[in-house]
């Protein structure tokens, strides 16, 4: 399995207050147009799994997950 860290963008249904940012393991939280919140950051697979579990525990709807190699600009 690949040990590299990747940059992820998680789109969540609903608008979270920016104060939640500290709860999401260093991911940057921003509110998008419409009724969405975007979490972005560089994490490994273990941290990503923890983030997905937190979203599940909060009963938040995950709309999409995008992945790219860390440091690569699209």
N, C-alpha and C positions, 0 to 999 in steps of 0.2 A: 504494500500500500504506500501511497505517496505521503511523505512527511511535510511537504511544502505547505505554507500558509497561503490562503487565498483571500481575496477581497470579496465580500458578499454584500448584496443589497437585498434586504427582506422588506417586502411591501405588506403592510398590515391594514386590514379594514378598520376604519375609525381613526380618530385623532387623539393621540396620547399627549398628555401634558409633558413639556420638556423636562420636568423634574424626574420623570421615569428613566431618563437616560443613564443614570448611575446604576440602575438595576440590571441593565443589559450588557454587562461585562465589557465596557469600553466602546461599545458601538455608538456611533453618532446618530442621534434621533432628529429627524426633521419632519415637519408636517407638509404634505403634498397637497396639490390642488384636489378638490373634491373631498372625500371623506377617507383619506389614507394617511398613514404614517410610514416613513421610510427609515429603516435602520441600516447603516452602512459601517463597514469596518473590516479589518484584516483579522481573521481568526483561524484556528485549526479545527479539525473535525470534532474533537472532543468539546470544544467551546461552542461550536455550532449546534451540536446535539443538546447542550445545556440551554442554549437560547431557544431552540424549538420546544424544549420541555417547559420553559417558562411561559412561552406563548400559549401552550396547551393549558397549563395551570391557571392562567388568567382568562381562559376561554376566549382568546382573541383569534380572529380569522386571518390566516396567512393567505395572501392573494398570490404572491410570487416570490421566488428566490432566484437571484442571478449570481453567477460565480465567474470570476476571472482571476488570473494569476496576480498576486500582489505586485504592485509597482508597474503594471501594464496599463497604459492609458488607452481608452477606447475612443 
